Amino acid sequence: MTQARDYDREGGQFGDRRYNYDFDAITRRYMMRAFAPFLPQGRALELGCYLGESTEWLTGLYRDLTVVEAAPSLIEAARQRVGDSPRFICSTFETLEMEETFDAIFLINTLEHLDDPVLVLRRIRRWLTPAGRLFLLVPNANAPSRQIAVKMGLITHNSAVTPAEAANGHRNTFSFDTLERATRDAALSTLHRGGLIFKALANYQFDAALAAGIISDAYIEGCYQLGNQYPELTASIYLICERTEG
């Protein structure tokens, strides 16, 4: 029997996640840049909003935006950030009953939190219009910083879920092969795949180096460009998916 989850607790005490640093905001900025050429017009659905950072971006793009989040405290935090223009629904994805369909669905840094990713991806497929697109972003198990941590003995293997990650609700750590296996099992096909920011440093090391002036915005831009060349060695990986017909 699956243990009941406390989504408010997993929400991370409003920004106090031990691995949620300024580097996450940098990654989000590059995510917006990478997704922009593929964004369809129409209705949008965001699944999981955390504190509303991505919600704020989506509110500027979609007049018709629905946001689903399981933690009431996070809905309140996102609403304070973006106002009442999106429609907020407090529900788990597994129990959400919705007949509507959407042209764009966003699952940003959320799939790794799910107990049964394929089950949720199959439900998402039903919520896509025939030409709709799913924008899926997760932390990368094969980021060089993570591989270095394995060599140092800090974690056991690339896709391990660390105690800090588990405490904040992570259930999986994906690489391209396991992420695409999950989407294929959900009858979703990959239109485009990529990675964001070549990552040899841990988040807190990036932040410290930026604060000390050791690295610059130009260096981060170079890491983004290099990540386009070597997406399997980036901080985050993403898929843009469509429904597989048949």
N, C-alpha and C positions, 0 to 999 in steps of 0.2 A: 504494500500500500504506500503510495507517495505521501510524504509528510507535507502537511499544509505549510505554505510559504507566507512569510510576513513581508509583503512587498514594500511597505513603508520603511521597515528596517533595512531591507536590501537597497532601498533608494539611496542610501549613503549619507544620511544626515546633512543633506543640502550642501554638497560640494566637498565633504570631508572624506571622500574616497582616498585611500592611501596611494592610489595610482592615478588619480585624476589631477594632472598638473596643467600648466599653461600650454604644454606641447599638444594637449588634446584640442585646444582652441585653434592652434596652428593647423593640425590635421583636418579639422572641420572646415577651415577656410579653403584648403586645397581640395577637399571633397566637393565643395560647392563648385569649384572651378572644373573639376573632372566631370561632374554630372551635368553641367549646364548644357552642353551640346545635345544631350539625349533627352532632355525634359519634354514630355508631351504637354499639350494644353488640356484643359478640362478639370475634372474633379480629382482631388488628392486625398490620400489617407496616410497618416503617420501612425505607426504602431510602436508605442513607447516614446515618451517625450523627455524623460529625466527632468532637468530644470528648465527646459524650453528653449535651449540655444538653437537647435535645428528647427524647432517650431517657429521661432522668430523669422528665420530665413524663408521657410515655406509659406508663412503668412504673407510675405512680400511677393510671392510668386503665384499663389493660388487663392482666388477669392472664395472658392468652395473647398474648404479644408476641414477634415474630420480627424480628430486625435483620440486614440485609444490608449489608455494607461491603467495599469492595475493598482497603482498606489495613489490613494486620494491626496496625500500630502504633495506628491509630485504634480498632480493636476493643478492643485492650488498654486504651487510655485510657478508653473508654466503660465497659468492664467494671469497671475500678477505681472508676468513679463510681457505677455502679448495681448492681454485684454480678452474680450469675449468674442472676437470675430471668428476664431475657429470653433467648431462644435466639439466639445469634450465628452467622451464616454468613459466611465470608470468600469473596466471589465478586464478579465484575463482574455488573452487571444483564444485560448482553448474553449472558453464558454461563450464567447461573443456570438450572438445571433443577429445576422445582418443580411438582408436581401439585396442591398445596394451593391453597385459595382463602381470601380474607380479607374481612372486613366493612368494614375501614378500612385504607387504605394511605396512607402519608405520604411525600411527596417534598419535603423542605424545604430550600431553598437548594441544590439538587442538580441540577435539570434543566439549568441553565446550564453544568454541567461535562461534559455528555454529548456525545460525537461525533455521535451520531444520536438526537436526542430522540424523534422519532416512532417509531423502531424500539423503543425502550424503553417508550414509552407504550403501544404495541400489546401488548407483553408484559405490562405492568401490567394492561391490560384483561382478559387471560386469568386473572390472579390475583385478580380481584374476584369476589365472590359476585354473583348476579344483582341484588341490592339494595345492593351494596357501594358505598362512596364513596372517591374519591381526593381527598386534600387536597394541593394543589400550590401552593407558594410560591416566588417568584423575586424577585431585585432588579428594580426598574422602570427601564427605559431612559429613560422620560420624566419621571423625578423632576426637579423644578425645579433641584435642585443640579447635576444632570447637564446640563441644558439651559444653565445658567449657565456651566458648564465649557466647553461648545461655543462659546458667545459669547466666552469669554475666550481661545479658541484652545488650551485644554489638551487637549481631545479633538476628534476630527474630526467626529463625529456622535453622536446620542443613543445609538444601539445599538452603538457601537464597543466592542470588548473592549480595555481598556487593557493596557499591558505588565505592570503589577502584577497585574491579574486573570488574564492569560494565564499568568503565572509560577505562579499558584496553581491552574491547571487550568480556568479558564473557557474555554468555546468559543462561547458565545452571550450576548447581553443581550436580554431579552425585554420587549416591551410587550404590552398587552392583545391587540392584533390578531394578533401573531405567536404569542403563547401559545395563544390560542384556535384559531388555524389548526392548530397542532400537535396539540391535543387532538381537533379535528374529524377530522383525518387519521388519528387512531388510534381512531376510532369511539367517542369519549367526548363526552358532552353536558354542558353547564355547568348545574348546579343553582343555584349562587350564585357571584358574583364580587365582589371588593372590593379595597381597598388599605389599607395600614397606615402611618399617620403622614405628614401633609403635610410635605414635606422641601425646604426652601430652602437648607439648610446641608449641607455634607459631614459624614460621620460624625465626623471628628476635630474639626470646628468645633462640632458639637453637644456633644461631650465636653468641649471646652475651655470652652464657654459654661456648661455645667452645673457644672463644677468651680469656675468663677469666680463662680457665683451670678447670672449674667446672665439665665439662664432657669431655670425651676423645673419640678417634676413637674406642676404645674398647667398650665404652658405646653405640656408634652409631651401632656398629656391634651387640651388644646385642639387640638393638631396632629392627634391621633388623630380627634377629632370632625370636624375640617375635612376630614381624609382620607376619612371616610365620605361627605362631601358631594362631594368631588372625588377619587375613587379613582385617576384617571389621573395625579395629581400627588403620589403618595405614594412613600415609600422602597421598599416592597415591594408587589407585587400578588399576588393569590391567586385560584385557582379551586377550587371544590368540584365534582367531576365524578362522573357515573354512566355506566354502560355504555349506549351507543346500541344498541338492539335491531334485529335484522334484518341 
